[in-house]
């Protein structure tokens, strides 16, 4: 399959997923430098510049920051969510696992989310951990009410995609 068509298919799957779970997004030109190319969070909504988006899987990671935030706090999320916010930095493991579950739900290869250009050189390690069912951060997702450790809604299934 041609690279452009493959990318378009991945993006279509991601946007359909966002629509299903009510992650807000807009297509726009982003004129400032952003933490991840082509993506910016503004007031709890993903701003997406398709021309500058390098890695479609980054959309799932950034959506994870929105999803694991308390619903009352979503609309105040902006830019690099964890910068200067130690509480949000603590949610990073939940975000990583959420984005893995999202990729599974959509049917995307793990490497689309955990690509070699990201994750401070730990993408391969994260992929290996999650694919071998070593779900680092799972207690956080359970505590947030998004999934269970066992039973009908055992991870990587989710009871809810958005935290209350």
KABEL-V924974 format. One line per field, one symbol per residue. phi: phi as a letter, one per 40 degrees, with the letter a starting at -180 (. if undefined). A space follows every 50 residues. Layout:
phi=???
This chain:
phi=.cdccccccdcdcccccdccbgccabcacbcbcbdbdgbacbfgbcbbbd cbccbdcccccccccccccddccdcbcafcdccfaccccccdcccdcdcc ccccccgccdcccccccbgfgbdcccdcccccgccdgddcccdcgcabca gdbcdccbcacbcc
